[in-house]
Every structure is written in C-alpha cells, then in structure tokens.
Amino acid sequence: MSIKKIEAFPLHYPEPHDSNKSRYVTVAKVTASDGVVGWGECISQWPEAALATKVIVEEGFAPLLLGEDPLDTERLWQAMRNRSWWYGNGGIASFAISAVDMALWDVKGRILDTPVYELLGGKRMTRMRACASVIFDTENLEATHAEFADYAARGYTAVKGGWGKSPETAFGLDPRRDLALVSTIRDAVGPDVDVIVDVGTHVAWTPSHAIKMARAFEEYDLYWIEEPLPQDDIEGYVRLRQAISTPIATGEKEWTLRAFKTLIEAGAVDIVMPDPGKAEGVTGFKKIVDFAAAHCLRFTPHSWSSAINTAAAAHLFVSCDNGVVFEFKPNPSPMQDELVDTPYRPDGAWADLPSGPGLGVNVNEDIIRKYLMA
C-alpha cells in the first residue's frame, strides 16, 4: 500500500451565513495505490492563500509523500513539518499540512474500514451538544431577535453570534449597541439557552475595556466571551481572566501546538478553539486538545468552513472528553450541503456521532468542479 497521488483544489463559494460574501477553502485529495481516496481541507479564506496552498501541497508535499505508506500518519505529518521548517510554523505551510494530514486520516480509516475517532482512541461520548453559530446582524435588532428565537425553537440549547455584517457595524465598536444586541439575543432565546458572543477581528479592545464590557454582560449570563482581545495580548488575557467570571475562549487564529502552549501555560484562556483546517490537521489538533486536557482546560473546535472540516472536527470532538459544544452553521450552505452526499446536521439540541469509515463523508467531485477557482 502506498500513496499514489496528491492533489489540491482551491474553491471559491458564497457563504449564506455571511451575506453571501466570497469565501475560500482548499481541498486536498489523497489517492492510495489500491484506489482508496481520502479528502482533507484547510480554511484558506482568501484567494491568494487558497492558490498558494495548492502550490505547497502539489509542488512541495506531493513529491515528498508519493510512494509512502498512507497509514503512517504521524510520521508523514512530521515529514511535512520538517520539509516546511523554513517557511512553516504557521501560515500557508500549516494550511497545506492541515489539508493533507486530514486527507491521510480519511484514507487510513477507509483502508482499515473504521471511523477516524476509533483510530484516535475510541469514542468518549455518545452524542454531541450542538450550537448554532452565525455572524449576527448588529443593526437590525428585530431581525436578530427573530433569527435567534428560531434557533431556540429548532431545539438548539446553545447559540453563538459574532463579528457583524460589516467592519463599520461590527460587534465591539459601540458599547451601547453591544449591550442592546446581547440583551436582544438573551430575550429571544430565554434563560435556558446558553449564549456566546464573539468579538472577532474587526475591533481591538484594551484589557480595561474588555473587563468593563464583560462585567456589563454578566446580567445576560454569557456561556463564554470569544476573542475579546488581540491575538498577541497574552498579558491582557491573563489580566482579563483574573478580573471576570465569564469564561474566555480564543485560539481560532493560532496555528501550532507551540502557540497554544503559550496561551495555556500563561493562564490566559478557559476554552481553546483550534481549527483542524488550520492547526495542522487531525494530528496537530489532537496534540493541542490533549495538552489542554492535561492542564484541565476545555476546547471547542473552530470549524466554520466545509463539511470535510466539520467531519474531521466531529471525530476529534468525540474522541476527547474535554469538549464543550460543537458549532454548526444552522442554515444551508454550499460547502456544507452540496459538497458531500450526506450533510452532517444536528437533530435539535444534539448531533449523533459521525459514522462510516474514515471521516464518514463522501465528496461530490462535480461540486469540486463547480466551485473550483478559475
């Protein structure tokens, strides 16, 4: 058994959860010598990153891995890291590692006819608690109220909103609007649904302002507050965490175990949020959440791209026992509902465990061609 072919496909699609704005992922396809195929993905996000990832996968990693045993996932993951040492430890190299590593785990599970979570040590739970995760409308509070009330009516027991529809009206820019928005969501879902807010990337709060806002939000009983400070303000995160009672989640912008070690060892975070499509795939993600577990911290996967990434995150989630909730795009999306034959969806408050060998999703290659970047 050997790796016969590695390909990468940069995709461009409209995201309904973000006003149909353009988004980009790069999908990797690994074919074994017996014809078994595995799929992986990175959340490359921008057109230049998607195209650059294809170059790294096909011109850098494919020559390195062709002819190798696809079952040797850990060794091949390390080989990719060793190859990209000069330009790696984050960025495009980590995107490429994520996509190929994920595809290799899919191949491995299909060859061995077992789900990836069994290869990771077996399932640690029987179902996953679902969270509806969206970019919310900060301007039309009436529409936001109706939207979140609908998620509660559909059975979600956790909801998350963040960022805003535009940088000019982003959550975090106007304290009065921020408070009104959080109040609106809490009123919409009632007292028994957990509410999460994501400050995101359009603002740069100071620790003092973050403390002030987190305390103002306390009456609305947030489940956690996400990315309230800039990525590199580790000291600010420590100060904030010591000053508020609301849990802090962060990490979707980080790439490697080394970066998460810095956050965790500093005491800067309660919930880490690696993305298997960014944090060096299934292998890299598992190292991060195991390190978090060893420090008695929890995690939630950041997986807001395609159904391939969702499947990988689900296998990782159920193979651990320190996961909190699993985030889903609650409404139809091309990369969730067209890309694979059986979209992975929750049934009300819960989602069943992924099933089938490998990642358990079968990719429709016609859809790959449909959204392939020209």
C-alpha positions as CSV (number, residue, x, y, z in Angstrom):
1,M,0.0,0.0,0.0
2,S,1.4,3.4,-0.9
3,I,0.4,7.0,-1.7
4,K,-0.2,7.2,-5.5
5,K,-1.4,10.8,-6.0
6,I,-1.9,14.0,-4.0
7,E,-4.0,16.9,-5.5
8,A,-5.3,20.2,-4.2
9,F,-8.3,22.2,-5.3
10,P,-8.8,25.8,-4.3
11,L,-12.6,26.5,-4.1
12,H,-14.5,29.8,-4.1
13,Y,-18.0,29.9,-2.8
14,P,-20.7,32.3,-1.5
15,E,-21.4,31.9,2.3
16,P,-25.1,32.5,3.1
17,H,-24.2,32.9,6.8
18,D,-22.1,36.0,5.8
19,S,-24.4,37.7,3.4
20,N,-23.2,35.5,0.5
21,K,-19.7,37.0,0.7
22,S,-16.9,35.2,-1.1
23,R,-15.0,32.6,1.0
24,Y,-12.3,30.2,0.1
25,V,-11.1,26.8,1.1
26,T,-8.5,24.5,-0.3
27,V,-9.4,20.8,-0.5
28,A,-6.8,18.0,-0.7
29,K,-7.4,14.6,-2.3
30,V,-5.1,11.7,-1.5
31,T,-5.3,8.6,-3.6
32,A,-3.7,5.3,-2.4
33,S,-2.3,2.7,-4.7
34,D,-5.4,0.5,-4.4
35,G,-7.7,3.3,-5.4
36,V,-8.8,4.4,-1.9
37,V,-9.4,8.1,-1.8
38,G,-9.3,10.4,1.2
39,W,-10.2,14.1,1.5
40,G,-9.0,17.0,3.6
41,E,-9.4,20.7,3.8
42,C,-7.9,23.9,5.0
43,I,-9.8,27.1,5.7
44,S,-7.6,29.2,3.4
45,Q,-10.1,32.1,3.5
46,W,-8.6,34.4,0.8
47,P,-8.0,33.7,-2.9
48,E,-4.2,34.2,-2.7
49,A,-3.9,31.9,0.3
50,A,-6.1,29.2,-1.5
51,L,-3.9,29.3,-4.6
52,A,-0.6,29.3,-2.6
53,T,-1.8,26.3,-0.6
54,K,-2.3,24.4,-3.8
55,V,1.4,25.1,-4.7
56,I,2.7,23.9,-1.4
57,V,0.6,20.7,-1.5
58,E,1.4,19.7,-5.1
59,E,4.9,21.1,-5.5
60,G,6.2,20.6,-2.0
61,F,4.4,17.9,-0.2
62,A,3.3,15.6,-3.0
63,P,6.9,14.7,-4.2
64,L,7.8,14.2,-0.5
65,L,4.9,11.7,0.2
66,L,4.4,9.8,-3.0
67,G,5.2,6.1,-2.5
68,E,5.0,6.3,1.3
69,D,2.7,4.2,3.4
70,P,-0.6,6.2,4.0
71,L,-1.1,4.5,7.3
72,D,2.0,6.3,8.8
73,T,0.0,9.4,9.6
74,E,2.3,10.7,12.5
75,R,5.5,10.1,10.5
76,L,4.1,11.8,7.4
77,W,2.8,14.7,9.4
78,Q,6.3,15.2,10.8
79,A,7.8,14.9,7.4
80,M,5.7,17.8,6.1
81,R,6.7,19.9,9.1
82,N,10.3,19.1,8.5
83,R,10.0,19.9,4.8
84,S,8.4,23.3,5.6
85,W,10.7,24.3,8.5
86,W,12.0,27.4,6.7
87,Y,8.6,28.8,5.8
88,G,6.4,26.9,8.3
89,N,5.1,27.1,11.9
90,G,2.0,28.9,10.7
91,G,0.7,30.5,7.6
92,I,0.4,28.7,4.2
93,A,2.5,25.8,5.3
94,S,0.2,25.0,8.1
95,F,-2.8,25.3,5.8
96,A,-1.2,22.8,3.5
97,I,-0.3,20.4,6.3
98,S,-3.8,20.6,7.6
99,A,-5.4,19.6,4.3
100,V,-3.1,16.8,3.5
101,D,-3.0,15.4,7.1
102,M,-6.8,15.4,7.2
103,A,-6.9,13.5,3.9
104,L,-4.4,11.0,5.1
105,W,-6.5,10.2,8.2
106,D,-9.5,9.8,5.9
107,V,-7.5,7.3,3.7
108,K,-6.3,5.5,6.8
109,G,-9.8,5.0,8.2
110,R,-11.1,3.8,4.8
111,I,-8.3,1.3,4.3
112,L,-8.8,-0.1,7.8
113,D,-12.6,0.2,7.5
114,T,-13.0,2.1,10.7
115,P,-14.1,5.7,11.7
116,V,-11.3,8.1,12.5
117,Y,-12.4,8.5,16.1
118,E,-11.6,4.8,16.7
119,L,-8.1,5.4,15.3
120,L,-7.8,8.3,17.8
121,G,-8.5,6.0,20.8
122,G,-12.2,5.4,20.5
123,K,-15.3,7.5,21.3
124,R,-15.6,9.2,24.7
125,M,-19.2,10.3,24.3
126,T,-22.4,9.0,22.7
127,R,-23.6,12.3,21.2
128,M,-22.5,15.9,20.7
129,R,-24.2,19.0,22.1
130,A,-25.0,21.3,19.1
131,C,-24.5,25.1,19.0
132,A,-25.9,27.3,16.2
133,S,-23.0,29.6,15.2
134,V,-23.6,32.7,13.0
135,I,-22.4,36.1,12.0
136,F,-25.1,38.2,13.5
137,D,-26.8,41.4,12.4
138,T,-25.8,44.2,14.7
139,E,-28.0,46.8,13.1
140,N,-31.4,45.2,12.8
141,L,-32.2,44.0,16.3
142,E,-35.7,43.0,15.3
143,A,-34.3,40.6,12.7
144,T,-31.7,39.3,15.1
145,H,-34.4,38.6,17.7
146,A,-36.4,36.6,15.2
147,E,-33.3,34.7,14.0
148,F,-32.2,33.6,17.4
149,A,-35.7,32.8,18.6
150,D,-35.9,30.5,15.6
151,Y,-32.7,28.7,16.6
152,A,-34.1,28.1,20.1
153,A,-37.4,26.9,18.6
154,R,-35.4,24.4,16.5
155,G,-34.0,22.9,19.7
156,Y,-30.6,24.4,20.0
157,T,-29.6,24.8,23.6
158,A,-26.5,26.9,22.7
159,V,-26.3,29.8,20.3
160,K,-23.3,32.0,19.2
161,G,-23.1,35.2,17.3
162,G,-20.2,37.3,16.3
163,W,-18.5,39.9,14.2
164,G,-21.3,41.7,12.4
165,K,-22.2,42.1,8.8
166,S,-19.6,44.8,8.1
167,P,-16.5,46.2,9.7
168,E,-18.2,49.5,10.2
169,T,-21.0,48.0,12.3
170,A,-19.1,45.2,13.9
171,F,-19.8,44.0,17.4
172,G,-17.4,45.6,19.8
173,L,-17.4,49.1,18.3
174,D,-20.3,50.7,20.1
175,P,-20.8,49.7,23.8
176,R,-24.5,50.7,23.9
177,R,-25.2,48.8,20.7
178,D,-23.3,45.8,22.0
179,L,-25.3,45.7,25.2
180,A,-28.6,46.1,23.3
181,L,-27.6,43.2,21.0
182,V,-26.7,40.8,23.8
183,S,-29.9,41.8,25.6
184,T,-31.9,41.1,22.4
185,I,-30.4,37.6,22.0
186,R,-31.0,36.7,25.6
187,D,-34.6,37.8,25.3
188,A,-35.0,35.8,22.1
189,V,-33.7,32.5,23.4
190,G,-34.9,32.7,27.0
191,P,-33.0,31.8,30.2
192,D,-32.3,28.2,29.4
193,V,-30.3,28.5,26.2
194,D,-26.5,29.3,26.5
195,V,-25.5,32.4,24.7
196,I,-22.0,33.0,23.3
197,V,-20.6,36.2,21.8
198,D,-17.6,36.5,19.5
199,V,-15.8,39.9,19.5
200,G,-13.8,38.7,16.5
201,T,-11.3,40.5,14.3
202,H,-12.8,43.9,13.5
203,V,-12.0,45.6,16.8
204,A,-9.1,45.8,19.2
205,W,-10.3,46.1,22.7
206,T,-7.9,47.0,25.5
207,P,-7.9,44.9,28.7
208,S,-9.6,47.7,30.6
209,H,-12.4,48.0,28.1
210,A,-12.8,44.2,27.9
211,I,-13.2,44.0,31.7
212,K,-15.8,46.7,31.6
213,M,-17.8,45.1,28.8
214,A,-17.6,41.6,30.3
215,R,-18.9,42.8,33.6
216,A,-21.7,44.7,31.8
217,F,-22.7,41.5,30.1
218,E,-22.8,39.5,33.3
219,E,-26.6,40.0,33.8
220,Y,-27.1,38.2,30.5
221,D,-25.2,35.1,31.7
222,L,-22.9,34.5,28.8
223,Y,-21.6,31.0,28.3
224,W,-18.3,32.4,27.2
225,I,-16.9,35.5,25.5
226,E,-14.7,34.8,22.5
227,E,-11.6,36.6,21.3
228,P,-12.2,39.8,23.4
229,L,-8.5,40.9,22.9
230,P,-6.0,41.0,20.1
231,Q,-4.3,37.6,19.5
232,D,-0.9,38.6,20.8
233,D,-2.0,40.4,24.0
234,I,-1.2,37.4,26.3
235,E,-0.7,39.6,29.4
236,G,-4.0,41.3,28.7
237,Y,-5.8,37.9,28.5
238,V,-4.3,37.0,31.9
239,R,-5.4,40.2,33.4
240,L,-8.9,39.9,31.9
241,R,-9.3,36.3,33.0
242,Q,-8.4,37.2,36.6
243,A,-10.9,40.1,36.6
244,I,-14.1,38.5,35.3
245,S,-16.2,35.5,36.0
246,T,-17.3,34.8,32.3
247,P,-15.1,32.1,30.7
248,I,-12.8,33.2,27.9
249,A,-12.4,31.3,24.6
250,T,-9.7,32.0,22.0
251,G,-7.4,30.3,19.6
252,E,-9.0,30.2,16.1
253,K,-6.2,32.5,14.8
254,E,-3.5,30.2,16.1
255,W,-1.7,27.6,14.1
256,T,0.5,25.3,16.2
257,L,0.9,23.5,19.5
258,R,3.6,25.9,20.4
259,A,1.2,28.9,20.2
260,F,-1.4,27.1,22.2
261,K,1.2,26.1,24.8
262,T,1.9,29.8,25.3
263,L,-1.7,30.7,25.9
264,I,-2.4,27.7,28.2
265,E,0.8,28.0,30.3
266,A,0.3,31.7,30.8
267,G,-3.2,31.0,32.3
268,A,-4.8,33.2,29.6
269,V,-7.7,31.1,28.5
270,D,-10.5,28.8,29.7
271,I,-11.6,27.3,26.4
272,V,-9.2,26.8,23.4
273,M,-10.5,26.8,19.9
274,P,-8.2,25.1,17.4
275,D,-9.3,24.5,13.8
276,P,-8.3,21.2,12.2
277,G,-8.3,23.1,8.9
278,K,-5.6,25.4,10.2
279,A,-3.9,23.9,13.2
280,E,-2.1,21.3,11.2
281,G,-4.9,18.8,10.7
282,V,-6.1,16.0,12.8
283,T,-2.7,15.3,14.1
284,G,-1.9,18.8,15.2
285,F,-5.4,19.4,16.6
286,K,-5.2,16.3,18.8
287,K,-1.9,17.3,20.3
288,I,-3.4,20.7,21.2
289,V,-6.5,19.4,22.9
290,D,-4.6,16.7,24.7
291,F,-2.2,19.4,26.0
292,A,-5.3,21.5,27.1
293,A,-6.8,18.5,28.9
294,A,-3.5,17.9,30.8
295,H,-4.0,21.5,32.1
296,C,-7.7,20.9,33.0
297,L,-8.9,23.1,30.2
298,R,-11.8,22.6,27.7
299,F,-12.0,23.1,24.0
300,T,-14.5,23.7,21.2
301,P,-13.5,23.2,17.6
302,H,-13.4,26.2,15.4
303,S,-14.9,24.6,12.2
304,W,-16.8,27.1,10.2
305,S,-16.0,26.1,6.6
306,S,-16.8,22.9,4.7
307,A,-18.4,19.6,5.6
308,I,-15.0,17.9,5.4
309,N,-13.6,20.1,8.2
310,T,-16.8,19.6,10.1
311,A,-16.4,15.8,9.9
312,A,-12.8,15.9,11.0
313,A,-13.7,18.2,13.9
314,A,-16.5,15.9,14.9
315,H,-14.3,12.8,15.0
316,L,-11.8,14.7,17.1
317,F,-14.5,16.0,19.4
318,V,-16.0,12.6,20.2
319,S,-12.5,11.1,20.8
320,C,-11.9,13.5,23.7
321,D,-13.8,14.2,26.9
322,N,-12.9,17.9,27.4
323,G,-15.1,19.3,24.6
324,V,-17.8,21.8,25.4
325,V,-20.2,22.3,22.5
326,F,-19.9,21.6,18.8
327,E,-20.7,24.5,16.5
328,F,-22.8,24.1,13.3
329,K,-23.8,26.5,10.6
330,P,-27.5,26.3,11.3
331,N,-28.7,27.0,7.7
332,P,-27.9,25.5,4.3
333,S,-24.5,26.4,2.8
334,P,-22.8,25.2,-0.4
335,M,-19.8,23.8,1.4
336,Q,-21.9,22.0,4.0
337,D,-24.9,20.8,2.0
338,E,-23.7,20.4,-1.6
339,L,-20.1,19.2,-1.2
340,V,-20.9,15.9,0.4
341,D,-23.6,13.3,-0.2
342,T,-25.0,13.3,3.3
343,P,-24.6,16.6,5.1
344,Y,-23.8,16.3,8.8
345,R,-26.5,18.0,10.7
346,P,-27.7,18.1,14.3
347,D,-31.2,16.9,15.3
348,G,-32.3,19.7,17.6
349,A,-30.0,20.1,20.6
350,W,-27.8,17.1,19.8
351,A,-25.9,15.6,16.9
352,D,-25.2,11.9,16.5
353,L,-21.7,10.6,16.3
354,P,-20.1,10.5,12.8
355,S,-20.3,7.1,11.2
356,G,-18.7,5.2,8.4
357,P,-15.0,4.6,7.7
358,G,-12.5,7.4,7.6
359,L,-14.2,10.8,8.1
360,G,-17.5,9.3,7.1
361,V,-18.4,11.8,4.3
362,N,-18.3,11.2,0.6
363,V,-17.3,14.2,-1.5
364,N,-19.2,15.1,-4.7
365,E,-16.5,15.8,-7.3
366,D,-18.9,17.6,-9.5
367,I,-19.3,20.2,-6.7
368,I,-15.5,20.5,-6.5
369,R,-15.5,21.4,-10.2
370,K,-18.4,23.7,-9.8
371,Y,-16.7,25.9,-7.2
372,L,-13.1,25.5,-8.4
373,M,-11.2,28.7,-8.8
374,A,-10.6,29.7,-12.4
